[in-house]
Amino acid sequence: MSRKPYPSDVSEEEWHFVAPYLTLMTEQAPQRSYPLREVFNALRWLARAGAPWRLL
């Protein structure tokens, strides 16, 4: 990860629990532009911070 972690970021233990439920295609799939874990972290941040989309 090349960015500073946020307090809302998923821990390793949480990620190992939730990843099988989120993975619908392999990590090498050409359709995937961003790492799934980073997308999940962004959604958790949005849910926690309540930030409107216009502020992102």
KEKE-3310 file (N, C-alpha, C; in steps of 0.2 Angstrom, whole numbers, plus 5000, padded with zeros to 4 digits):
npx = (5004:5003:4999:4995:4988:4970:4960:4948:4952:4952:4957:4970:4965:4951:4950:4953:4942:4931:4935:4933:4919:4917:4925:4922:4928:4945:4960:4968:4960:4955:4946:4947:4951:4956:4963:4954:4953:4957:4946:4936:4940:4938:4924:4921:4927:4918:4906:4909:4913:4903:4904:4899:4897:4901:4912:4922)
npy = (4994:5011:5022:5032:5024:5024:5025:5018:5008:4991:4977:4964:4952:4955:4956:4944:4937:4943:4944:4932:4933:4944:4942:4940:4937:4933:4940:4944:4947:4955:4965:4972:4986:4992:4988:4976:4976:4990:4996:4991:4997:5010:5011:5008:5019:5029:5025:5026:5040:5047:5055:5066:5062:5072:5078:5069)
npz = (5000:4995:5002:5016:5029:5034:5049:5047:5038:5033:5043:5043:5048:5047:5033:5028:5032:5025:5011:5003:5001:4993:4982:4966:4954:4948:4954:4944:4933:4918:4919:4931:4938:4950:4966:4975:4989:4992:4986:4995:5007:5004:5003:5016:5023:5018:5023:5036:5038:5032:5021:5008:4991:4983:4989:4988)
capx = (5000:5008:4996:4994:4981:4965:4958:4943:4954:4951:4963:4971:4960:4944:4950:4953:4935:4927:4937:4929:4912:4918:4928:4918:4933:4951:4963:4971:4955:4957:4941:4948:4956:4959:4963:4947:4954:4956:4939:4932:4942:4935:4917:4921:4928:4912:4901:4910:4914:4897:4906:4895:4901:4904:4918:4928)
capy = (5000:5017:5028:5032:5020:5027:5021:5014:5002:4984:4974:4958:4947:4956:4955:4936:4935:4946:4943:4927:4935:4949:4940:4937:4936:4933:4947:4945:4948:4962:4970:4975:4992:4994:4982:4975:4979:4997:4998:4990:5002:5017:5010:5008:5026:5033:5023:5029:5047:5050:5061:5066:5060:5078:5080:5064)
capz = (5000:4995:5005:5023:5031:5038:5054:5044:5034:5035:5046:5040:5050:5044:5026:5027:5033:5020:5004:4999:5000:4989:4976:4960:4949:4950:4955:4937:4928:4915:4921:4938:4938:4956:4970:4978:4996:4992:4985:5001:5012:5002:5005:5024:5025:5016:5027:5043:5038:5029:5017:5002:4985:4980:4993:4986)
cpx = (5005:5004:4996:4988:4977:4963:4952:4945:4953:4957:4964:4966:4953:4944:4950:4946:4931:4929:4934:4922:4912:4921:4924:4922:4940:4955:4967:4966:4956:4952:4942:4954:4959:4959:4957:4948:4954:4949:4935:4934:4939:4928:4916:4922:4922:4907:4902:4910:4907:4898:4901:4899:4904:4911:4924:4932)
cpy = (5006:5023:5027:5029:5025:5023:5017:5008:4996:4981:4967:4953:4948:4955:4948:4934:4937:4945:4938:4928:4940:4947:4936:4935:4936:4940:4949:4947:4955:4967:4974:4980:4994:4988:4982:4978:4986:5000:4997:4995:5009:5017:5011:5015:5030:5031:5026:5036:5050:5056:5060:5065:5067:5080:5075:5066)
cpz = (5000:4998:5012:5025:5035:5043:5052:5040:5037:5038:5042:5041:5047:5036:5024:5028:5027:5013:5001:4997:4994:4982:4971:4954:4951:4950:4948:4932:4925:4917:4927:4937:4944:4961:4974:4986:4996:4991:4992:5006:5010:5004:5013:5026:5023:5021:5034:5043:5036:5025:5010:4996:4982:4983:4991:4980)
residu = (MET:SER:ARG:LYS:PRO:TYR:PRO:SER:ASP:VAL:SER:GLU:GLU:GLU:TRP:HIS:PHE:VAL:ALA:PRO:TYR:LEU:THR:LEU:MET:THR:GLU:GLN:ALA:PRO:GLN:ARG:SER:TYR:PRO:LEU:ARG:GLU:VAL:PHE:ASN:ALA:LEU:ARG:TRP:LEU:ALA:ARG:ALA:GLY:ALA:PRO:TRP:ARG:LEU:LEU)
# end
